Amino acid sequence: MVRFLADENFNNQIVRGVLRQSPSIDILRIQDVDLSGANDPTVLEWAAQHRRVVLTHDVATMITFAYERIQARLSMPGLFEVSRRVSVGLAIEEIILIGECSLEGEWEGQVRFLPLR
């Protein structure tokens, strides 16, 4: 099962909804691991060390740093950019689907966008 790390500004309604509908999903928030205020490279490094796929709304910078890690051949367990235009319900459904149906390591080195297309 995939383990997630929700970026600092990630919608907490989505996180709560995922945990309410599927309590077995392993999802932490940046705030839960004392990384509040950390820059994107630090967040991505922590996620890599702990084998967690990052959930973010930050299309401006987080994706750039994720691609830099990939190009540098550093571990990057995966990143999902969840559009703020996606309904909370759809985001919850897709994260649960990914969490329950993916194998650990399946998203290594990938940057994906939700909703999945």
Jmol script that loads the backbone (N, CA, C; Angstrom):
load data "model"
ATOM      1  N   MET A   1       0.843  -1.183   0.000  1.00  0.00           N
ATOM      2  CA  MET A   1       0.000   0.000   0.000  1.00  0.00           C
ATOM      3  C   MET A   1       0.887   1.246   0.000  1.00  0.00           C
ATOM      4  N   VAL A   2       0.472   2.249  -0.719  1.00  0.00           N
ATOM      5  CA  VAL A   2       1.193   3.516  -0.821  1.00  0.00           C
ATOM      6  C   VAL A   2       1.031   4.310   0.471  1.00  0.00           C
ATOM      7  N   ARG A   3       2.107   4.973   0.867  1.00  0.00           N
ATOM      8  CA  ARG A   3       2.065   5.864   2.023  1.00  0.00           C
ATOM      9  C   ARG A   3       2.199   7.288   1.508  1.00  0.00           C
ATOM     10  N   PHE A   4       1.360   8.189   2.029  1.00  0.00           N
ATOM     11  CA  PHE A   4       1.304   9.561   1.532  1.00  0.00           C
ATOM     12  C   PHE A   4       1.845  10.564   2.542  1.00  0.00           C
ATOM     13  N   LEU A   5       2.300  11.713   2.004  1.00  0.00           N
ATOM     14  CA  LEU A   5       2.644  12.891   2.789  1.00  0.00           C
ATOM     15  C   LEU A   5       1.935  14.070   2.149  1.00  0.00           C
ATOM     16  N   ALA A   6       1.029  14.705   2.883  1.00  0.00           N
ATOM     17  CA  ALA A   6       0.300  15.866   2.369  1.00  0.00           C
ATOM     18  C   ALA A   6       1.110  17.133   2.637  1.00  0.00           C
ATOM     19  N   ASP A   7       1.338  17.889   1.596  1.00  0.00           N
ATOM     20  CA  ASP A   7       2.072  19.150   1.675  1.00  0.00           C
ATOM     21  C   ASP A   7       1.389  20.092   2.666  1.00  0.00           C
ATOM     22  N   GLU A   8       2.139  21.085   3.129  1.00  0.00           N
ATOM     23  CA  GLU A   8       1.649  21.980   4.184  1.00  0.00           C
ATOM     24  C   GLU A   8       0.330  22.669   3.844  1.00  0.00           C
ATOM     25  N   ASN A   9       0.151  23.073   2.612  1.00  0.00           N
ATOM     26  CA  ASN A   9      -1.061  23.791   2.223  1.00  0.00           C
ATOM     27  C   ASN A   9      -2.106  22.892   1.575  1.00  0.00           C
ATOM     28  N   PHE A  10      -1.928  21.591   1.705  1.00  0.00           N
ATOM     29  CA  PHE A  10      -2.884  20.660   1.113  1.00  0.00           C
ATOM     30  C   PHE A  10      -4.208  20.747   1.876  1.00  0.00           C
ATOM     31  N   ASN A  11      -5.301  20.659   1.162  1.00  0.00           N
ATOM     32  CA  ASN A  11      -6.642  20.802   1.726  1.00  0.00           C
ATOM     33  C   ASN A  11      -6.911  19.725   2.792  1.00  0.00           C
ATOM     34  N   ASN A  12      -7.039  20.164   4.037  1.00  0.00           N
ATOM     35  CA  ASN A  12      -7.268  19.223   5.133  1.00  0.00           C
ATOM     36  C   ASN A  12      -8.621  18.530   5.048  1.00  0.00           C
ATOM     37  N   GLN A  13      -9.575  19.119   4.337  1.00  0.00           N
ATOM     38  CA  GLN A  13     -10.859  18.426   4.123  1.00  0.00           C
ATOM     39  C   GLN A  13     -10.631  17.137   3.352  1.00  0.00           C
ATOM     40  N   ILE A  14      -9.707  17.180   2.408  1.00  0.00           N
ATOM     41  CA  ILE A  14      -9.395  15.985   1.632  1.00  0.00           C
ATOM     42  C   ILE A  14      -8.735  14.944   2.526  1.00  0.00           C
ATOM     43  N   VAL A  15      -7.761  15.365   3.321  1.00  0.00           N
ATOM     44  CA  VAL A  15      -7.070  14.432   4.215  1.00  0.00           C
ATOM     45  C   VAL A  15      -8.062  13.788   5.180  1.00  0.00           C
ATOM     46  N   ARG A  16      -8.902  14.598   5.814  1.00  0.00           N
ATOM     47  CA  ARG A  16      -9.895  14.061   6.754  1.00  0.00           C
ATOM     48  C   ARG A  16     -10.868  13.122   6.055  1.00  0.00           C
ATOM     49  N   GLY A  17     -11.288  13.472   4.840  1.00  0.00           N
ATOM     50  CA  GLY A  17     -12.212  12.632   4.094  1.00  0.00           C
ATOM     51  C   GLY A  17     -11.609  11.286   3.732  1.00  0.00           C
ATOM     52  N   VAL A  18     -10.342  11.293   3.327  1.00  0.00           N
ATOM     53  CA  VAL A  18      -9.652  10.039   3.006  1.00  0.00           C
ATOM     54  C   VAL A  18      -9.617   9.156   4.248  1.00  0.00           C
ATOM     55  N   LEU A  19      -9.211   9.716   5.374  1.00  0.00           N
ATOM     56  CA  LEU A  19      -9.085   8.935   6.607  1.00  0.00           C
ATOM     57  C   LEU A  19     -10.445   8.471   7.131  1.00  0.00           C
ATOM     58  N   ARG A  20     -11.464   9.272   6.928  1.00  0.00           N
ATOM     59  CA  ARG A  20     -12.809   8.885   7.377  1.00  0.00           C
ATOM     60  C   ARG A  20     -13.342   7.721   6.539  1.00  0.00           C
ATOM     61  N   GLN A  21     -13.144   7.795   5.226  1.00  0.00           N
ATOM     62  CA  GLN A  21     -13.684   6.760   4.341  1.00  0.00           C
ATOM     63  C   GLN A  21     -12.814   5.513   4.274  1.00  0.00           C
ATOM     64  N   SER A  22     -11.519   5.683   4.515  1.00  0.00           N
ATOM     65  CA  SER A  22     -10.607   4.533   4.427  1.00  0.00           C
ATOM     66  C   SER A  22      -9.510   4.693   5.486  1.00  0.00           C
ATOM     67  N   PRO A  23      -9.833   4.353   6.734  1.00  0.00           N
ATOM     68  CA  PRO A  23      -8.885   4.555   7.833  1.00  0.00           C
ATOM     69  C   PRO A  23      -7.562   3.810   7.672  1.00  0.00           C
ATOM     70  N   SER A  24      -7.500   2.837   6.790  1.00  0.00           N
ATOM     71  CA  SER A  24      -6.254   2.089   6.611  1.00  0.00           C
ATOM     72  C   SER A  24      -5.242   2.837   5.737  1.00  0.00           C
ATOM     73  N   ILE A  25      -5.678   3.897   5.061  1.00  0.00           N
ATOM     74  CA  ILE A  25      -4.757   4.680   4.236  1.00  0.00           C
ATOM     75  C   ILE A  25      -3.755   5.374   5.155  1.00  0.00           C
ATOM     76  N   ASP A  26      -2.485   5.254   4.827  1.00  0.00           N
ATOM     77  CA  ASP A  26      -1.410   5.868   5.617  1.00  0.00           C
ATOM     78  C   ASP A  26      -1.100   7.232   5.018  1.00  0.00           C
ATOM     79  N   ILE A  27      -1.607   8.284   5.659  1.00  0.00           N
ATOM     80  CA  ILE A  27      -1.401   9.643   5.170  1.00  0.00           C
ATOM     81  C   ILE A  27      -1.010  10.533   6.339  1.00  0.00           C
ATOM     82  N   LEU A  28       0.111  11.196   6.187  1.00  0.00           N
ATOM     83  CA  LEU A  28       0.587  12.161   7.172  1.00  0.00           C
ATOM     84  C   LEU A  28       0.561  13.544   6.552  1.00  0.00           C
ATOM     85  N   ARG A  29       0.458  14.543   7.409  1.00  0.00           N
ATOM     86  CA  ARG A  29       0.549  15.928   6.967  1.00  0.00           C
ATOM     87  C   ARG A  29       1.925  16.461   7.374  1.00  0.00           C
ATOM     88  N   ILE A  30       2.427  17.421   6.634  1.00  0.00           N
ATOM     89  CA  ILE A  30       3.700  18.066   6.968  1.00  0.00           C
ATOM     90  C   ILE A  30       3.690  18.501   8.434  1.00  0.00           C
ATOM     91  N   GLN A  31       2.547  19.016   8.892  1.00  0.00           N
ATOM     92  CA  GLN A  31       2.426  19.495  10.263  1.00  0.00           C
ATOM     93  C   GLN A  31       2.606  18.360  11.271  1.00  0.00           C
ATOM     94  N   ASP A  32       2.276  17.133  10.881  1.00  0.00           N
ATOM     95  CA  ASP A  32       2.386  15.982  11.785  1.00  0.00           C
ATOM     96  C   ASP A  32       3.834  15.565  12.017  1.00  0.00           C
ATOM     97  N   VAL A  33       4.725  15.951  11.114  1.00  0.00           N
ATOM     98  CA  VAL A  33       6.116  15.507  11.202  1.00  0.00           C
ATOM     99  C   VAL A  33       7.075  16.677  11.425  1.00  0.00           C
ATOM    100  N   ASP A  34       6.547  17.764  11.963  1.00  0.00           N
ATOM    101  CA  ASP A  34       7.346  18.942  12.328  1.00  0.00           C
ATOM    102  C   ASP A  34       8.128  19.538  11.167  1.00  0.00           C
ATOM    103  N   LEU A  35       7.507  19.562   9.992  1.00  0.00           N
ATOM    104  CA  LEU A  35       8.141  20.190   8.835  1.00  0.00           C
ATOM    105  C   LEU A  35       7.418  21.467   8.402  1.00  0.00           C
ATOM    106  N   SER A  36       6.555  22.007   9.254  1.00  0.00           N
ATOM    107  CA  SER A  36       5.848  23.244   8.903  1.00  0.00           C
ATOM    108  C   SER A  36       6.864  24.323   8.551  1.00  0.00           C
ATOM    109  N   GLY A  37       6.647  24.972   7.434  1.00  0.00           N
ATOM    110  CA  GLY A  37       7.525  26.045   6.993  1.00  0.00           C
ATOM    111  C   GLY A  37       8.754  25.571   6.233  1.00  0.00           C
ATOM    112  N   ALA A  38       8.929  24.269   6.107  1.00  0.00           N
ATOM    113  CA  ALA A  38      10.100  23.745   5.380  1.00  0.00           C
ATOM    114  C   ALA A  38       9.955  24.042   3.891  1.00  0.00           C
ATOM    115  N   ASN A  39      11.092  24.233   3.225  1.00  0.00           N
ATOM    116  CA  ASN A  39      11.034  24.488   1.782  1.00  0.00           C
ATOM    117  C   ASN A  39      10.772  23.183   1.023  1.00  0.00           C
ATOM    118  N   ASP A  40      10.420  23.319  -0.232  1.00  0.00           N
ATOM    119  CA  ASP A  40      10.037  22.155  -1.035  1.00  0.00           C
ATOM    120  C   ASP A  40      11.136  21.092  -1.142  1.00  0.00           C
ATOM    121  N   PRO A  41      12.400  21.464  -1.386  1.00  0.00           N
ATOM    122  CA  PRO A  41      13.434  20.421  -1.443  1.00  0.00           C
ATOM    123  C   PRO A  41      13.553  19.629  -0.133  1.00  0.00           C
ATOM    124  N   THR A  42      13.364  20.293   0.992  1.00  0.00           N
ATOM    125  CA  THR A  42      13.421  19.604   2.284  1.00  0.00           C
ATOM    126  C   THR A  42      12.260  18.633   2.424  1.00  0.00           C
ATOM    127  N   VAL A  43      11.083  19.056   2.012  1.00  0.00           N
ATOM    128  CA  VAL A  43       9.898  18.187   2.065  1.00  0.00           C
ATOM    129  C   VAL A  43      10.107  16.963   1.181  1.00  0.00           C
ATOM    130  N   LEU A  44      10.599  17.175  -0.025  1.00  0.00           N
ATOM    131  CA  LEU A  44      10.817  16.058  -0.947  1.00  0.00           C
ATOM    132  C   LEU A  44      11.895  15.109  -0.429  1.00  0.00           C
ATOM    133  N   GLU A  45      12.923  15.639   0.201  1.00  0.00           N
ATOM    134  CA  GLU A  45      13.967  14.790   0.780  1.00  0.00           C
ATOM    135  C   GLU A  45      13.398  13.951   1.924  1.00  0.00           C
ATOM    136  N   TRP A  46      12.596  14.570   2.787  1.00  0.00           N
ATOM    137  CA  TRP A  46      11.981  13.833   3.896  1.00  0.00           C
ATOM    138  C   TRP A  46      11.081  12.727   3.340  1.00  0.00           C
ATOM    139  N   ALA A  47      10.284  13.066   2.336  1.00  0.00           N
ATOM    140  CA  ALA A  47       9.387  12.079   1.728  1.00  0.00           C
ATOM    141  C   ALA A  47      10.188  10.917   1.145  1.00  0.00           C
ATOM    142  N   ALA A  48      11.299  11.230   0.500  1.00  0.00           N
ATOM    143  CA  ALA A  48      12.133  10.175  -0.082  1.00  0.00           C
ATOM    144  C   ALA A  48      12.718   9.277   1.009  1.00  0.00           C
ATOM    145  N   GLN A  49      13.194   9.877   2.082  1.00  0.00           N
ATOM    146  CA  GLN A  49      13.779   9.098   3.176  1.00  0.00           C
ATOM    147  C   GLN A  49      12.752   8.177   3.827  1.00  0.00           C
ATOM    148  N   HIS A  50      11.491   8.617   3.838  1.00  0.00           N
ATOM    149  CA  HIS A  50      10.436   7.851   4.506  1.00  0.00           C
ATOM    150  C   HIS A  50       9.518   7.127   3.521  1.00  0.00           C
ATOM    151  N   ARG A  51       9.913   7.123   2.239  1.00  0.00           N
ATOM    152  CA  ARG A  51       9.181   6.403   1.188  1.00  0.00           C
ATOM    153  C   ARG A  51       7.703   6.806   1.135  1.00  0.00           C
ATOM    154  N   ARG A  52       7.457   8.115   1.093  1.00  0.00           N
ATOM    155  CA  ARG A  52       6.086   8.629   1.049  1.00  0.00           C
ATOM    156  C   ARG A  52       5.859   9.419  -0.233  1.00  0.00           C
ATOM    157  N   VAL A  53       4.738   9.162  -0.872  1.00  0.00           N
ATOM    158  CA  VAL A  53       4.314   9.883  -2.061  1.00  0.00           C
ATOM    159  C   VAL A  53       3.706  11.208  -1.603  1.00  0.00           C
ATOM    160  N   VAL A  54       4.134  12.293  -2.220  1.00  0.00           N
ATOM    161  CA  VAL A  54       3.695  13.628  -1.814  1.00  0.00           C
ATOM    162  C   VAL A  54       2.399  14.010  -2.530  1.00  0.00           C
ATOM    163  N   LEU A  55       1.480  14.576  -1.748  1.00  0.00           N
ATOM    164  CA  LEU A  55       0.248  15.169  -2.284  1.00  0.00           C
ATOM    165  C   LEU A  55       0.387  16.679  -2.152  1.00  0.00           C
ATOM    166  N   THR A  56       0.152  17.407  -3.225  1.00  0.00           N
ATOM    167  CA  THR A  56       0.318  18.850  -3.187  1.00  0.00           C
ATOM    168  C   THR A  56      -0.689  19.540  -4.089  1.00  0.00           C
ATOM    169  N   HIS A  57      -0.905  20.815  -3.809  1.00  0.00           N
ATOM    170  CA  HIS A  57      -1.656  21.689  -4.719  1.00  0.00           C
ATOM    171  C   HIS A  57      -0.682  22.645  -5.418  1.00  0.00           C
ATOM    172  N   ASP A  58       0.585  22.592  -5.039  1.00  0.00           N
ATOM    173  CA  ASP A  58       1.602  23.557  -5.461  1.00  0.00           C
ATOM    174  C   ASP A  58       2.200  23.190  -6.812  1.00  0.00           C
ATOM    175  N   VAL A  59       1.547  23.643  -7.861  1.00  0.00           N
ATOM    176  CA  VAL A  59       2.036  23.349  -9.206  1.00  0.00           C
ATOM    177  C   VAL A  59       3.206  24.263  -9.561  1.00  0.00           C
ATOM    178  N   ALA A  60       3.336  25.393  -8.881  1.00  0.00           N
ATOM    179  CA  ALA A  60       4.348  26.383  -9.253  1.00  0.00           C
ATOM    180  C   ALA A  60       5.771  25.936  -8.942  1.00  0.00           C
ATOM    181  N   THR A  61       6.010  25.409  -7.749  1.00  0.00           N
ATOM    182  CA  THR A  61       7.395  25.107  -7.388  1.00  0.00           C
ATOM    183  C   THR A  61       7.644  23.643  -7.048  1.00  0.00           C
ATOM    184  N   MET A  62       6.739  22.985  -6.379  1.00  0.00           N
ATOM    185  CA  MET A  62       6.978  21.613  -5.923  1.00  0.00           C
ATOM    186  C   MET A  62       7.297  20.689  -7.091  1.00  0.00           C
ATOM    187  N   ILE A  63       6.577  20.848  -8.189  1.00  0.00           N
ATOM    188  CA  ILE A  63       6.799  19.992  -9.353  1.00  0.00           C
ATOM    189  C   ILE A  63       8.196  20.208  -9.934  1.00  0.00           C
ATOM    190  N   THR A  64       8.639  21.454  -9.975  1.00  0.00           N
ATOM    191  CA  THR A  64       9.974  21.757 -10.482  1.00  0.00           C
ATOM    192  C   THR A  64      11.037  21.050  -9.655  1.00  0.00           C
ATOM    193  N   PHE A  65      10.908  21.121  -8.336  1.00  0.00           N
ATOM    194  CA  PHE A  65      11.892  20.470  -7.465  1.00  0.00           C
ATOM    195  C   PHE A  65      11.813  18.946  -7.580  1.00  0.00           C
ATOM    196  N   ALA A  66      10.616  18.414  -7.789  1.00  0.00           N
ATOM    197  CA  ALA A  66      10.475  16.963  -7.979  1.00  0.00           C
ATOM    198  C   ALA A  66      11.209  16.529  -9.248  1.00  0.00           C
ATOM    199  N   TYR A  67      11.030  17.265 -10.338  1.00  0.00           N
ATOM    200  CA  TYR A  67      11.728  16.925 -11.580  1.00  0.00           C
ATOM    201  C   TYR A  67      13.244  17.069 -11.426  1.00  0.00           C
ATOM    202  N   GLU A  68      13.682  18.052 -10.639  1.00  0.00           N
ATOM    203  CA  GLU A  68      15.117  18.205 -10.390  1.00  0.00           C
ATOM    204  C   GLU A  68      15.677  16.978  -9.669  1.00  0.00           C
ATOM    205  N   ARG A  69      14.919  16.447  -8.705  1.00  0.00           N
ATOM    206  CA  ARG A  69      15.356  15.227  -8.004  1.00  0.00           C
ATOM    207  C   ARG A  69      15.455  14.059  -8.988  1.00  0.00           C
ATOM    208  N   ILE A  70      14.468  13.949  -9.845  1.00  0.00           N
ATOM    209  CA  ILE A  70      14.463  12.854 -10.824  1.00  0.00           C
ATOM    210  C   ILE A  70      15.681  12.974 -11.744  1.00  0.00           C
ATOM    211  N   GLN A  71      15.939  14.180 -12.253  1.00  0.00           N
ATOM    212  CA  GLN A  71      17.074  14.387 -13.153  1.00  0.00           C
ATOM    213  C   GLN A  71      18.408  14.118 -12.464  1.00  0.00           C
ATOM    214  N   ALA A  72      18.469  14.409 -11.163  1.00  0.00           N
ATOM    215  CA  ALA A  72      19.698  14.174 -10.404  1.00  0.00           C
ATOM    216  C   ALA A  72      19.820  12.713  -9.956  1.00  0.00           C
ATOM    217  N   ARG A  73      18.843  11.899 -10.357  1.00  0.00           N
ATOM    218  CA  ARG A  73      18.800  10.475  -9.995  1.00  0.00           C
ATOM    219  C   ARG A  73      18.726  10.249  -8.490  1.00  0.00           C
ATOM    220  N   LEU A  74      18.021  11.185  -7.829  1.00  0.00           N
ATOM    221  CA  LEU A  74      17.748  11.031  -6.402  1.00  0.00           C
ATOM    222  C   LEU A  74      16.408  10.341  -6.244  1.00  0.00           C
ATOM    223  N   SER A  75      16.231   9.688  -5.129  1.00  0.00           N
ATOM    224  CA  SER A  75      14.946   9.034  -4.867  1.00  0.00           C
ATOM    225  C   SER A  75      13.829  10.072  -4.833  1.00  0.00           C
ATOM    226  N   MET A  76      12.729   9.743  -5.482  1.00  0.00           N
ATOM    227  CA  MET A  76      11.540  10.596  -5.482  1.00  0.00           C
ATOM    228  C   MET A  76      10.352   9.646  -5.588  1.00  0.00           C
ATOM    229  N   PRO A  77       9.773   9.243  -4.423  1.00  0.00           N
ATOM    230  CA  PRO A  77       8.756   8.182  -4.403  1.00  0.00           C
ATOM    231  C   PRO A  77       7.471   8.499  -5.163  1.00  0.00           C
ATOM    232  N   GLY A  78       7.340   9.712  -5.637  1.00  0.00           N
ATOM    233  CA  GLY A  78       6.166  10.093  -6.410  1.00  0.00           C
ATOM    234  C   GLY A  78       5.558  11.370  -5.884  1.00  0.00           C
ATOM    235  N   LEU A  79       4.871  12.068  -6.767  1.00  0.00           N
ATOM    236  CA  LEU A  79       4.205  13.307  -6.406  1.00  0.00           C
ATOM    237  C   LEU A  79       2.906  13.396  -7.189  1.00  0.00           C
ATOM    238  N   PHE A  80       1.832  13.698  -6.489  1.00  0.00           N
ATOM    239  CA  PHE A  80       0.543  13.938  -7.123  1.00  0.00           C
ATOM    240  C   PHE A  80       0.152  15.384  -6.886  1.00  0.00           C
ATOM    241  N   GLU A  81      -0.027  16.113  -7.982  1.00  0.00           N
ATOM    242  CA  GLU A  81      -0.520  17.477  -7.899  1.00  0.00           C
ATOM    243  C   GLU A  81      -2.031  17.387  -8.044  1.00  0.00           C
ATOM    244  N   VAL A  82      -2.735  17.807  -7.009  1.00  0.00           N
ATOM    245  CA  VAL A  82      -4.186  17.750  -6.987  1.00  0.00           C
ATOM    246  C   VAL A  82      -4.703  19.158  -7.280  1.00  0.00           C
ATOM    247  N   SER A  83      -5.335  19.318  -8.419  1.00  0.00           N
ATOM    248  CA  SER A  83      -5.851  20.628  -8.806  1.00  0.00           C
ATOM    249  C   SER A  83      -6.843  21.136  -7.775  1.00  0.00           C
ATOM    250  N   ARG A  84      -6.749  22.411  -7.471  1.00  0.00           N
ATOM    251  CA  ARG A  84      -7.714  23.023  -6.547  1.00  0.00           C
ATOM    252  C   ARG A  84      -9.114  23.084  -7.164  1.00  0.00           C
ATOM    253  N   ARG A  85      -9.189  22.871  -8.475  1.00  0.00           N
ATOM    254  CA  ARG A  85     -10.484  22.876  -9.151  1.00  0.00           C
ATOM    255  C   ARG A  85     -11.211  21.541  -9.044  1.00  0.00           C
ATOM    256  N   VAL A  86     -10.493  20.506  -8.600  1.00  0.00           N
ATOM    257  CA  VAL A  86     -11.103  19.191  -8.426  1.00  0.00           C
ATOM    258  C   VAL A  86     -11.966  19.235  -7.169  1.00  0.00           C
ATOM    259  N   SER A  87     -13.148  18.663  -7.254  1.00  0.00           N
ATOM    260  CA  SER A  87     -14.011  18.638  -6.069  1.00  0.00           C
ATOM    261  C   SER A  87     -13.355  17.817  -4.966  1.00  0.00           C
ATOM    262  N   VAL A  88     -13.661  18.162  -3.734  1.00  0.00           N
ATOM    263  CA  VAL A  88     -13.117  17.445  -2.591  1.00  0.00           C
ATOM    264  C   VAL A  88     -13.477  15.963  -2.688  1.00  0.00           C
ATOM    265  N   GLY A  89     -14.716  15.675  -3.044  1.00  0.00           N
ATOM    266  CA  GLY A  89     -15.165  14.286  -3.146  1.00  0.00           C
ATOM    267  C   GLY A  89     -14.377  13.485  -4.166  1.00  0.00           C
ATOM    268  N   LEU A  90     -14.138  14.061  -5.335  1.00  0.00           N
ATOM    269  CA  LEU A  90     -13.379  13.362  -6.370  1.00  0.00           C
ATOM    270  C   LEU A  90     -11.930  13.161  -5.937  1.00  0.00           C
ATOM    271  N   ALA A  91     -11.337  14.170  -5.320  1.00  0.00           N
ATOM    272  CA  ALA A  91      -9.961  14.042  -4.837  1.00  0.00           C
ATOM    273  C   ALA A  91      -9.862  12.910  -3.817  1.00  0.00           C
ATOM    274  N   ILE A  92     -10.814  12.842  -2.904  1.00  0.00           N
ATOM    275  CA  ILE A  92     -10.837  11.771  -1.899  1.00  0.00           C
ATOM    276  C   ILE A  92     -10.909  10.408  -2.573  1.00  0.00           C
ATOM    277  N   GLU A  93     -11.832  10.257  -3.521  1.00  0.00           N
ATOM    278  CA  GLU A  93     -11.996   8.981  -4.221  1.00  0.00           C
ATOM    279  C   GLU A  93     -10.711   8.553  -4.921  1.00  0.00           C
ATOM    280  N   GLU A  94     -10.065   9.489  -5.606  1.00  0.00           N
ATOM    281  CA  GLU A  94      -8.877   9.135  -6.374  1.00  0.00           C
ATOM    282  C   GLU A  94      -7.693   8.800  -5.462  1.00  0.00           C
ATOM    283  N   ILE A  95      -7.544   9.526  -4.358  1.00  0.00           N
ATOM    284  CA  ILE A  95      -6.451   9.227  -3.431  1.00  0.00           C
ATOM    285  C   ILE A  95      -6.666   7.859  -2.793  1.00  0.00           C
ATOM    286  N   ILE A  96      -7.906   7.551  -2.435  1.00  0.00           N
ATOM    287  CA  ILE A  96      -8.198   6.228  -1.876  1.00  0.00           C
ATOM    288  C   ILE A  96      -7.902   5.141  -2.912  1.00  0.00           C
ATOM    289  N   LEU A  97      -8.319   5.345  -4.142  1.00  0.00           N
ATOM    290  CA  LEU A  97      -8.048   4.384  -5.207  1.00  0.00           C
ATOM    291  C   LEU A  97      -6.545   4.147  -5.361  1.00  0.00           C
ATOM    292  N   ILE A  98      -5.777   5.222  -5.406  1.00  0.00           N
ATOM    293  CA  ILE A  98      -4.322   5.102  -5.535  1.00  0.00           C
ATOM    294  C   ILE A  98      -3.745   4.397  -4.313  1.00  0.00           C
ATOM    295  N   GLY A  99      -4.195   4.813  -3.139  1.00  0.00           N
ATOM    296  CA  GLY A  99      -3.670   4.243  -1.908  1.00  0.00           C
ATOM    297  C   GLY A  99      -3.950   2.758  -1.763  1.00  0.00           C
ATOM    298  N   GLU A 100      -5.128   2.339  -2.158  1.00  0.00           N
ATOM    299  CA  GLU A 100      -5.518   0.944  -1.967  1.00  0.00           C
ATOM    300  C   GLU A 100      -5.085   0.024  -3.104  1.00  0.00           C
ATOM    301  N   CYS A 101      -4.884   0.581  -4.287  1.00  0.00           N
ATOM    302  CA  CYS A 101      -4.627  -0.276  -5.447  1.00  0.00           C
ATOM    303  C   CYS A 101      -3.197  -0.215  -5.977  1.00  0.00           C
ATOM    304  N   SER A 102      -2.372   0.612  -5.389  1.00  0.00           N
ATOM    305  CA  SER A 102      -0.997   0.742  -5.862  1.00  0.00           C
ATOM    306  C   SER A 102      -0.053  -0.089  -5.014  1.00  0.00           C
ATOM    307  N   LEU A 103       1.015  -0.504  -5.642  1.00  0.00           N
ATOM    308  CA  LEU A 103       2.067  -1.208  -4.935  1.00  0.00           C
ATOM    309  C   LEU A 103       3.089  -0.201  -4.418  1.00  0.00           C
ATOM    310  N   GLU A 104       3.744  -0.542  -3.331  1.00  0.00           N
ATOM    311  CA  GLU A 104       4.788   0.338  -2.825  1.00  0.00           C
ATOM    312  C   GLU A 104       5.859   0.459  -3.901  1.00  0.00           C
ATOM    313  N   GLY A 105       6.288   1.692  -4.150  1.00  0.00           N
ATOM    314  CA  GLY A 105       7.306   1.948  -5.160  1.00  0.00           C
ATOM    315  C   GLY A 105       6.774   2.142  -6.566  1.00  0.00           C
ATOM    316  N   GLU A 106       5.492   1.932  -6.769  1.00  0.00           N
ATOM    317  CA  GLU A 106       4.907   2.028  -8.113  1.00  0.00           C
ATOM    318  C   GLU A 106       5.034   3.427  -8.717  1.00  0.00           C
ATOM    319  N   TRP A 107       5.020   4.454  -7.893  1.00  0.00           N
ATOM    320  CA  TRP A 107       5.027   5.825  -8.397  1.00  0.00           C
ATOM    321  C   TRP A 107       6.416   6.458  -8.354  1.00  0.00           C
ATOM    322  N   GLU A 108       7.440   5.664  -8.054  1.00  0.00           N
ATOM    323  CA  GLU A 108       8.821   6.173  -7.971  1.00  0.00           C
ATOM    324  C   GLU A 108       9.190   6.937  -9.243  1.00  0.00           C
ATOM    325  N   GLY A 109       9.701   8.156  -9.029  1.00  0.00           N
ATOM    326  CA  GLY A 109      10.181   8.968 -10.143  1.00  0.00           C
ATOM    327  C   GLY A 109       9.092   9.543 -11.022  1.00  0.00           C
ATOM    328  N   GLN A 110       7.860   9.569 -10.537  1.00  0.00           N
ATOM    329  CA  GLN A 110       6.754  10.056 -11.358  1.00  0.00           C
ATOM    330  C   GLN A 110       6.078  11.277 -10.724  1.00  0.00           C
ATOM    331  N   VAL A 111       5.677  12.184 -11.581  1.00  0.00           N
ATOM    332  CA  VAL A 111       4.853  13.325 -11.196  1.00  0.00           C
ATOM    333  C   VAL A 111       3.544  13.158 -11.952  1.00  0.00           C
ATOM    334  N   ARG A 112       2.458  13.074 -11.220  1.00  0.00           N
ATOM    335  CA  ARG A 112       1.138  12.858 -11.828  1.00  0.00           C
ATOM    336  C   ARG A 112       0.177  13.939 -11.369  1.00  0.00           C
ATOM    337  N   PHE A 113      -0.914  14.059 -12.093  1.00  0.00           N
ATOM    338  CA  PHE A 113      -1.908  15.084 -11.812  1.00  0.00           C
ATOM    339  C   PHE A 113      -3.254  14.428 -11.552  1.00  0.00           C
ATOM    340  N   LEU A 114      -3.952  14.914 -10.527  1.00  0.00           N
ATOM    341  CA  LEU A 114      -5.309  14.444 -10.244  1.00  0.00           C
ATOM    342  C   LEU A 114      -6.291  15.511 -10.661  1.00  0.00           C
ATOM    343  N   PRO A 115      -7.377  15.155 -11.304  1.00  0.00           N
ATOM    344  CA  PRO A 115      -7.802  13.787 -11.516  1.00  0.00           C
ATOM    345  C   PRO A 115      -6.946  13.073 -12.552  1.00  0.00           C
ATOM    346  N   LEU A 116      -6.814  11.754 -12.373  1.00  0.00           N
ATOM    347  CA  LEU A 116      -6.065  10.948 -13.336  1.00  0.00           C
ATOM    348  C   LEU A 116      -6.776  11.001 -14.674  1.00  0.00           C
ATOM    349  N   ARG A 117      -6.013  11.030 -15.722  1.00  0.00           N
ATOM    350  CA  ARG A 117      -6.608  11.090 -17.055  1.00  0.00           C
ATOM    351  C   ARG A 117      -6.213   9.866 -17.834  1.00  0.00           C
TER     352      ARG A 117
END
end "model"
wireframe off; spacefill off
backbone 0.3
color backbone group
